[in-house]
Amino acid sequence: MKIRWNRVLILLAVVFVILLGVVMLLPREEEKEKVYLESYVGKSQSEMEQYATEKKITLETEEQYNSTIPEGQIISQEPNQNTELEEGMKVKIVVSKGKIPDTVYQEEKVNELGRVPIMMYHGIIDKPSSETAYTGGNVDKDGYNRTAEAFRQDLEFYYKNGYRMIRLHDYIKGDINVPLGKSPIILTFDDGREDNFKVLGVDENGELQIDPNCAVGVLEEMKAKYPDFGVTATFFVNSGLFQQKEYNEKILKWLVDHGYDVGNHTTTHPDFTKISNAKALESVGKIYQQLDQIIPGKYVPIVALPFGSPYKKTHENFGVIMEGTYEGYHYKTEAALRVGWEADYSPFSTNFDPTFLKRIRAYDNNGKEFDIQMAFQLIENTKYISDGDPNTIVVPQGNETKINNLYQKEIISYKNK
């Protein structure tokens, strides 16, 4: 019997269509609609707690004083909206305790017109302090270079005495954000030395391997040890950057990606009192130009003055340090750092001058000649002590006329004990 293939094919096609129709008619499992976390910022703590119960999420609650947000309202939430909601996920909320009462200001001795230490470091040398020929952790006679051991001890001293690091650029902008009762401190490094950021190589992922005993290695160690330290620093470089040609550009990018800043220490580290106006213009402008090519818009427009010169703002070269045009490249400096000897003023003080800031030389000298010990003893009763709110300026009564409210913050004065 002959097989009529055309009829077989037609029959198969009919069967396929029938089966397809049956499959299409079968009930399909509905796709689960994604649900996203809601934002409760500005709402009450009780509302958020009810929501957490309904959605089976875990709340981690922290309380903070806040002068503008009423007590019981949520200041911040992490993660916020647009995060997919998952049962059991943890959500951290910060809840307002309302305005700080005067008794708290009194107990903490809050004074946001107090002095702020800007520490000046240069080299961090990997050797025991006991092997140096000089006082404490000084590697050279004048203490411009410190051992890694001494640098660790410095950082421990700052932390345990209630200091928390802030960025130099934030300081000059009047953005001081440290917890209630704590004091800001700023770290700077001059000369772009290899021992500031020493690269040992790169791993299989191309990540820089950092010497644990160079400056950044020690700072990263402290960042892990004390998460609330706010670890940061500003590194001021010359034309050789960090003296590691193979890695220089990667180092700059790593620093700005990891919470550090890079500034201008001039091309050739000149004494500005001994060079021409044209040379001064070149020395400042060329570094800005170099940084702009590698990390455009990510460096800070601040100059650390070599040798602290010129020693007066009236010097003819000071103008081109602050602003100029070099080979068609225009720059404008926001602040200049001296080699100073003591803590500088609060950015809210009428005496504050960001264009000529003092620094403390970070060295040991048995409590004499403005070493670390002496410098911190001098400000023990006059240091900046924060109220924990970056949007307010809090001072003991009687100090209101000393405030320069350039930043348009709320001013609060309280009765001293």
Protein Blocks (a to p, Z undefined) as FASTA:
>chain_A
ZZdfklmmmmmmmmmmmmmmmmmmpccdddddddddddfehiafklmmmmmmmnopacdd
dddddfkbcghiafbdcddehiacdehiacdddddebjadfklmmmnopafkbccddddd
fbdcdddfklpcbehjbfbfnopaccfklmmmmmmmmmmnopacddfklmmnopacddeh
iacdddddehiiakloccfbdcfkopacddfkbmklmmmmmmmmmmmnopacdddddfkl
nopaklmmmmmmmmmmnopacddebjnopafklccfklmmmmmmmmmmmmmmmmgokacc
ddddehhiafbfkbmklmmmmgcceehiacddfbdcdfbjbdcddfkbfkbcfklccddd
dddeehpahiaklmmmmmmmmcccdehiakbccddehilmmpccfkopacdddddZZ
